[in-house]
């Protein structure tokens, strides 16, 4: 399985949703896992991004599906990058 880093920014609509329904984050996590992508770690951030997720997916197609599905809702924007252990590139 491949590992990916997904940086996320909430839109204005997304911020409203989280404020009104803080549990929505956990609900979205379940939806992501139902798409075949495992959430290895998730953190809220201070700085230019709101969240970072470390994800495990079978391939680029699966992670692209997640990014497109989440982005199409209008509540967040993502930047997703493939990640690999340092030992694999050194």
Legacy VTK file of the C-alpha trace (Angstrom):
# vtk DataFile Version 3.0
C-alpha trace
ASCII
DATASET POLYDATA
POINTS 90 float
0.000 0.000 0.000
1.166 3.508 -0.807
1.342 6.364 1.703
0.084 9.865 0.955
0.118 13.219 2.741
-3.034 15.284 2.330
-2.955 18.931 3.400
-6.401 20.449 3.780
-7.872 23.925 4.022
-11.477 24.455 5.014
-13.572 26.801 2.906
-15.910 29.293 4.555
-18.683 26.701 4.224
-16.431 24.057 5.767
-15.627 26.249 8.755
-19.351 26.825 9.333
-20.023 23.086 9.124
-17.280 22.215 11.635
-18.442 24.936 14.007
-22.050 23.702 13.904
-21.188 19.974 13.811
-17.703 19.278 15.267
-18.281 15.529 14.900
-18.431 15.969 11.112
-14.656 15.399 10.934
-15.060 11.867 12.315
-17.997 11.235 9.943
-15.864 12.223 6.951
-13.100 9.923 8.212
-15.549 7.011 8.072
-16.508 7.987 4.504
-12.837 8.070 3.476
-12.246 4.628 4.961
-15.345 3.324 3.147
-13.602 4.390 -0.092
-10.749 2.003 0.733
-8.291 4.553 2.137
-6.934 4.150 5.665
-6.234 7.186 7.840
-2.918 6.541 9.570
-2.739 9.915 11.365
-4.637 13.190 11.407
-3.685 16.521 12.957
-5.143 20.020 13.118
-2.509 22.591 12.157
-1.617 26.172 12.969
-0.362 27.966 9.874
-1.301 28.014 6.194
-3.172 24.662 6.324
-5.975 23.559 8.644
-5.326 19.792 8.714
-2.768 17.193 7.702
-3.728 13.577 7.096
-1.353 10.688 6.568
-3.222 8.177 4.420
-2.617 4.689 3.108
-4.234 3.728 -0.201
-3.858 0.888 -2.683
-2.908 3.257 -5.522
-3.042 6.785 -6.960
-6.520 6.167 -8.353
-7.963 5.497 -4.888
-6.411 8.610 -3.348
-7.498 10.738 -6.327
-11.064 9.497 -5.820
-10.963 10.621 -2.187
-9.530 14.039 -3.080
-12.116 14.586 -5.816
-15.026 13.428 -3.673
-14.062 15.616 -0.734
-13.202 18.628 -2.881
-16.448 18.426 -4.854
-18.444 19.146 -1.704
-17.191 22.711 -1.537
-16.221 22.513 2.125
-12.488 22.007 1.710
-9.548 22.132 -0.664
-6.767 19.566 -0.635
-3.180 19.167 -1.744
-2.144 15.521 -1.863
1.370 14.150 -2.264
2.771 10.637 -2.467
5.190 9.899 0.357
7.871 7.254 0.712
10.234 6.173 3.457
13.627 7.887 3.344
15.296 4.460 3.146
13.579 3.899 -0.226
15.221 6.950 -1.803
18.627 7.008 -0.109
LINES 1 91
90 0 1 2 3 4 5 6 7 8 9 10 11 12 13 14 15 16 17 18 19 20 21 22 23 24 25 26 27 28 29 30 31 32 33 34 35 36 37 38 39 40 41 42 43 44 45 46 47 48 49 50 51 52 53 54 55 56 57 58 59 60 61 62 63 64 65 66 67 68 69 70 71 72 73 74 75 76 77 78 79 80 81 82 83 84 85 86 87 88 89
